[in-house]
C-alpha cells in the first residue's frame, strides 16, 4: 500500500476552498460567480478590465501604472478646513437654529433693534459653540486614533533587506514581514511563513467576531523561495478589483515560471492578528481605504433622537402661531395708524415728534410711513415673541441628558465585575431613544454567549453517559504508567463510569467503540495543540515533583476545542499536529497516526471526515457531523447496529431538548481498493480549478457511507449570565430580538434554543437560496404557506397595529385593570397557529438585499417572532438593520462586541457595544457600551423608560413655559395700540428662561421617576408606553397649547380687572405679571412631579424665592424705571390674593382633567403607580404592626 501522507498537506495548500472556513458564506458561492475554465493556463477568473496587476517587490512599477490607494486610513469626520462649514451645516439641521439665526439678523437692523444687537447673538452663539467644541473633541480623538494607527511600523523588503517602514507609507507591491502577535497592516498574499508547510495562524476577531484561530497558507511554490532574513522575490499577481467581500479572494500568480491560482486561504486581511506563527512574509495587494476591512466600515453617522425630530414638527406649528400673532399685531398697528394718522402726536403709545424737554425737543422721530411702519411692526413682534420657540430647550436637553448619563454610568447593576467595566455613555444625543426600541439586532458570539463550550453528555455504543459528572483529578488527564500528565487549561468534568470503561483491558465491542469514539474526537478536527512545560508539585503521590505538560487548544471552532479537550480529559490527548500526521497520547502511550486526507465540514454535507492510517497499516475513515446528515449514511447490516442506532437517536432527542449542541460520530475501515480509488479522486478534486467543492463532496461520498455508529456528543455553549431572562423580558416588552451572526446555521439555531430565543413550538422557515430565482421562490412559498400579506396592502396597517392596544398584560397587585400591549402579536400570524421563526443565510441575503427582494423579506421577517441570520458579512448586518429602518418608523438597536458589528451598530438608531474579549472597535463605534448582554434589560426597561418619560415631558413643559409667557405679552400688546411695548423689564425677560424657571426643569428631567425600577422590571409590558408615544405626541401637544392659552388669559386679565380702577403704574403691573407667571409655571411643574426628593423641593420652591430675591435687587436700583415697585406692591393684601387667584383659576382645568382622566381612562403607568402606592402602604402597615408587637 503506497504511503500518501503528503496528501493532506497538498490539499490544505492547493485546495483551501474544500472547507468552509469562517469567512466563507457558502462552499458553492465561488463557483457561482466565476466563469468556468477547464484549462490551467486560462485560469484568469477575471475579465481583463477587472484585473489589478501587482508586481511583487516592485511598488514603484505597480503604482506608476495604476493609481492605487496608499495605506493611510482616515476615520475622522472633519479637517481644519472643513470643520466650521461642515459642523455648522450639521447643526443647522435643527430648524430652531435657523429661526434664531434669522431673529439675530433682524435685530441688527436699526428700526428693529428691540434688544441690544450684540446681546441678541449670545444665545445662538453659545449653543453653537458648545456643540462645536464637543464635536471637535470627539473628532480629535478619531484623528489621534488614526495617527497612532498610521504611524505603526512594519518591516518592508527594500534592497534585499527588511527595513522598518510606517504603515501609512506602505503601497501595493511592498513585501512585508510580520512577527507573532503583530497586526496585519494591509491585505496581503502570503509568500512564506516560519512553518515549513507554509501554514500561518491568524485571529480574525476584528472581522468576524471570532476569537478562535484560523488557518492560512502560503503556496509551496513561494514558501520554498522565501528566506526569513533577506531575500529577493519577484512575480506578478493578477487579482480582482478592491471589494467588500471578506469571504472571497480571486487571483492567480506568476512566480519563477509557474502559474497557479490564489484564493481566500492565501490572503491575510488588515485588522487580523498573527498568532502561534513566528513570522510571515507577504505582498500587499490592497492598502488603506481599499482593504476589505476599511471598505466594510461605514461612515459614522450623526445620530439624532426620534423625539428631537418630532420637535421640528411642533416647532413648525409654533412658528405658525408666531406668524399669526405677529400678523395680528402688524395688522392692528396698520389699522390703528390709519385710524389715528392725524392724532399721532396727541395719543399715547406713539409719537412723531419729541415733546420731552431736552436737546431733542421738537425733533422728529424716524417715521417711515404707514406701510413700512406696519412691516417693521411685524418684524419687531417676531423679535419680542422670539422665545415662543425656545432655544433654551436645546441647552436644557443637553444638560438633562448629561445628568441622565451620569446616573446610568453610576448604576451598580450595570457594572461587570468580571471585566471591571462600567456602563459607558458615548453619545449624549439619544438617551430617550432607549425608551422606544422596537427591534434589537444582536451578534451571537461574545454578545449572547461567552464563546466557551463545555462537554456535557455522551452516548457511546448505545449507552448514555454524563448524568453524574465529576471534575477530573487536578485538571489533568493521567497517564497509566505515570510517564506524563497533561494539564488542561480549563476544568473538564468526566463521567466515572465511562472512564472506567476506557480503563478496561478486555476488548469488548463496547470498549472498542469507546476507543474509536475518543480517537475520532481527538483526531477528526483541525485543532492546533499548544504546549508549555511546567513543573507542579503532585499532591497525594510519592513523587514530590512530577513533570506535567500544560496544553491548550486553538481552532477555528470552539466546538472542536471543547471536544478535543474532553477527549484529553478521558485520556486521549492530541499533543502534536503537522502537515501529514497527528500524535495522540492514549493513556500514556503515544499513538502516531498518518493523516491521508481531510474533508472539512461544509453546509451541504454537514459533516467532517478524516482518513487515518494506523501504525499497523490499517486505514480508517473517522466521521463526525450533524445527526440529520449522519444517520442516513450508517450501515444497517445487523439487528445490533439498528438497536444502537435507535437508542442513540433517543439520546439525541433528549440532548436537544436540553438545548445542547449534538454531533454524531462514526467510522469504518477502508479496503486497499477503496483507498486507491479515493486517493485518485481526491488528488484530482484537490487540484481542480472548476467545481472543486462539488468534486470534493463526490469524493467524500465515496468513503462516507456504510459507517459504523460509535456514538454522539452533546456540548453546551456557555451563554452569558442572564441572557435567556433578558431576552424573555425584552419579548414581553414588545421588542423583537433578531440575531445576526457569522456562524454556521446549525450553531446559530443551537444558541437560539439555548437562550430561549427559539422554542420547540416554533415553526422554522429556513431560506438557503443559491440564486435570485431560488430565493424569490423560497420567499414566495413561505409567504403563501403561512398567509403573510404583502407590504403594499398591509404595511400601513402593520404600522397602525403596532400602536393598537389590548388587555392581555400581567395582573398588577390590587389593580383594577391589566397592562396593555400592542394588539399585533408578531409571534402568531395569519395562516398558522404556531409562532414563526425565520432562519436565513448570508448567501441568500446577497441576492435578497441586492436584487430588489427586500420587500418580500420584510413582509416575511416582520411576520415572524424570531429572525436568525447566519453566515452574514458585516455590511449585510447593516443591510438588515437598514431594511427595517427604511420600511418602518420603528426604533432599532444593534448590539455587538466585534469589529464585524461596527457597521450594524452605526446603522441602527441606537448602537450598543459589549466590552468583551474582541477588541475595542465595537465600543468605539457605539453610542453606549456595557459589559454583558443582560444589562440591556435594565438599560431599556428602566433607564430607557425613565429617560423617555422625562425628556418627553421636558419638551412639552418647555413649550408651555415659553408660550404662556409670550401669550401674556401678546395680550398686553393688543391693549397698547399694537405698539410692541412691554410692561416687563428687559432683565425680567432675560432672567425668565435663564434663572427663574430653568433649574426646576433640569432637576425634574434628571431625577423624576414615574415608577420604581422594581416595578418596571417586574412588568416589562410597561415599556410599551414608549412604543405608543404616551409621553410625547401630537395630541398632548395640542392639549398643552389649549391649556397654555387659558393660563395666559388668566395671567393677563385677572390682574388687569383687579387693578383697573387703581392708580398702579405699568411697571408695577409688569412686576405682578412676572412673579405670577414664575409661580404659575413652577406650581404647574409641581403638579406633574412623580417623585419628590429634597433637591426637587429645593429647586421648585427655591426658584420662586430666587425670583423674589432678584426682583427685590432690581427694584432697589434707582436708575431702573421699576424702582421700588415690589416694596409698594408687597404691602397690599390685594397683591397676594391676586397671585393666589391666578394660580387656582389657571390650574383648575388642568387639575380637573388629570383627575377625571386618571379615574375614567387610567393608563398602565397610572395603574402601576397606584399599585406601587398601595403596596407601600401595605408594607408600612406591616412594619408598624411588627414594631408594635
RANORDA-V957241 format. One record per run of one state. SS is the DSSP state (H for helix, E for strand, C for the rest). FROM is the first residue (numbers start at 1). LEN is the number of residues. If there is no record, write none. Layout:
SS,FROM,LEN / SS,FROM,LEN
//
This chain:
C,1,6 / H,7,8 / C,15,1 / H,16,3 / C,19,10 / H,29,5 / C,34,6 / H,40,3 / C,43,5 / H,48,3 / C,51,1 / E,52,4 / C,56,3 / H,59,7 / C,66,17 / H,83,9 / C,92,3 / H,95,12 / C,107,3 / H,110,3 / C,113,6 / H,119,32 / C,151,2 / E,153,6 / C,159,2 / E,161,6 / H,167,3 / C,170,5 / E,175,5 / C,180,3 / E,183,1 / C,184,3 / E,187,7 / C,194,5 / E,199,5 / C,204,1 / H,205,4 / C,209,4 / E,213,5 / C,218,2 / H,220,4 / C,224,12 / E,236,4 / C,240,11 / E,251,5 / C,256,2 / E,258,5 / C,263,1 / H,264,3 / E,267,2 / C,269,4 / E,273,3 / C,276,3 / E,279,8 / C,287,1 / H,288,3 / C,291,1 / H,292,4 / C,296,10 / H,306,34 / C,340,13 / E,353,1 / C,354,10 / E,364,1 / C,365,5 / H,370,15 / C,385,1 / H,386,3 / C,389,3 / H,392,18 / C,410,2 / H,412,3 / C,415,1 / E,416,1 / C,417,4 / E,421,1 / C,422,2 / E,424,2 / C,426,5 / H,431,5 / C,436,1 / E,437,6 / C,443,6 / E,449,12 / C,461,2 / E,463,3 / C,466,3 / E,469,3 / C,472,1 / H,473,3 / E,476,2 / C,478,7 / E,485,4 / C,489,4 / E,493,3 / H,496,8 / C,504,5 / H,509,15 / C,524,4 / E,528,10 / C,538,7 / E,545,10 / C,555,3 / H,558,12 / C,570,2 / E,572,6 / C,578,3 / E,581,6 / C,587,2 / E,589,11 / C,600,7 / E,607,7 / C,614,5 / E,619,7 / C,626,1 / H,627,7 / E,634,1 / C,635,4 / H,639,19 / C,658,3 / E,661,9 / C,670,2 / H,672,16 / C,688,4 / H,692,12 / C,704,3 / E,707,13 / C,720,3 / H,723,10 / C,733,3 / E,736,5 / C,741,4 / H,745,10 / C,755,8 / E,763,5 / C,768,4 / H,772,14 / C,786,5 / H,791,12 / C,803,3 / E,806,1 / C,807,14 / E,821,1 / C,822,14 / E,836,6 / H,842,9 / C,851,3 / H,854,9 / C,863,3 / E,866,5 / C,871,3 / H,874,14 / C,888,3 / E,891,6 / C,897,2 / H,899,9 / C,908,2 / E,910,5 / C,915,6 / H,921,5 / C,926,2 / E,928,3 / C,931,4 / H,935,40 / C,975,11 / H,986,11 / C,997,1 / H,998,10 / C,1008,5 / H,1013,6 / C,1019,1 / H,1020,8 / C,1028,6 / H,1034,25 / C,1059,7 / H,1066,23 / C,1089,5 / H,1094,21 / C,1115,10 / H,1125,6 / C,1131,2 / H,1133,28 / C,1161,3 / H,1164,25 / C,1189,1
//
